[in-house]
Amino acid sequence: MLSAQARQTIEALKSSHETNQSALIPALHAAQADQGWLSAETQREVGEILGLPEQTVRGVVSFYTMFYQRPVGKHVLQVCRNLSCWLRGGHDLQRQISEKLGIADGETTTDGRFTLISVECLGSCGTAPVLMVNDDYHENLTPEAMERLLTELT
């Protein structure tokens, strides 16, 4: 169940957007910030507040990788799997993360610190390979830089 503050934020978004549909993505961000992820119940709640069908909300949540449909770790590691990153070693970096943390794509470490997710594109092809940690981009990664980053985050 959303907190009173999250509900208030979503209600305010209704008046600051032309339509409730256009308020959906910011509302989902607010709900995810409140809950940590978007359960089916939370998605229904957002839909009810905005007066939108459950299928509309679900369609947006399932389309965008920035919305989590299950609990995630403190650090969400998104590895780009698109061609530019793959050609520049992104698949090796994903393997490095997986081996170091003992998790596969889509999994979270048992201590809840890390979730590893491969995504289709992070939109930074010119600086491949790219990793996004929560909302921060790490570009032109090398195995050494990845090792340093993982050590800093642990």
MONOR-V474495 format. One record per backbone hydrogen bond with DSSP energy under -0.5 kcal/mol. CO is the residue of the C=O (numbers start at 1). NH is the residue of the N-H. E is the energy in kcal/mol with one decimal. If there is no record, write none. Layout:
<<CO:NH:E> <CO:NH:E>>
This chain:
<<3:7:-2.4> <4:8:-2.4> <5:9:-2.4> <6:10:-2.5> <7:11:-2.6> <8:12:-2.3> <9:13:-1.7> <10:14:-1.2> <11:14:-0.5> <11:15:-0.9> <12:16:-1.1> <13:17:-0.7> <19:23:-0.7> <21:24:-1.2> <23:27:-2.2> <24:28:-2.7> <25:29:-2.2> <26:30:-2.2> <27:31:-2.5> <28:32:-2.7> <29:33:-2.5> <30:34:-1.6> <31:35:-2.6> <32:36:-3.3> <37:39:-0.7> <39:43:-2.6> <40:44:-2.3> <41:45:-2.4> <42:46:-2.5> <43:47:-2.4> <44:48:-2.6> <45:49:-2.5> <46:50:-2.3> <47:51:-1.2> <47:52:-2.7> <53:56:-0.6> <53:57:-1.7> <54:58:-2.7> <55:59:-2.3> <56:60:-1.7> <57:61:-2.5> <58:62:-2.7> <59:63:-1.0> <60:64:-1.9> <64:67:-1.3> <66:68:-0.5> <68:38:-3.4> <74:76:-0.6> <75:77:-0.7> <75:115:-2.2> <76:78:-0.7> <76:134:-2.5> <77:79:-0.6> <77:117:-3.0> <78:80:-0.5> <78:132:-2.7> <79:119:-2.7> <82:86:-2.7> <83:87:-3.0> <84:88:-1.2> <85:90:-3.6> <86:89:-1.5> <89:93:-1.9> <90:94:-2.3> <91:95:-2.0> <92:96:-2.4> <93:97:-2.6> <94:98:-2.7> <95:99:-2.8> <96:100:-2.6> <97:101:-2.8> <98:102:-1.6> <98:103:-1.1> <104:107:-2.3> <107:116:-2.2> <109:112:-2.1> <112:74:-1.9> <113:75:-3.1> <114:109:-2.6> <115:77:-3.5> <115:117:-0.5> <116:106:-3.7> <117:79:-2.4> <119:81:-2.6> <124:127:-1.9> <125:128:-1.3> <127:140:-3.4> <129:141:-2.0> <130:80:-1.7> <131:133:-0.5> <131:138:-2.7> <132:78:-3.1> <132:134:-0.7> <133:136:-2.6> <136:133:-2.9> <138:131:-2.3> <142:146:-2.6> <143:147:-2.2> <144:148:-2.3> <145:149:-2.4> <146:150:-2.7> <147:151:-2.2> <148:152:-2.5> <149:153:-2.0> <150:154:-1.1>>
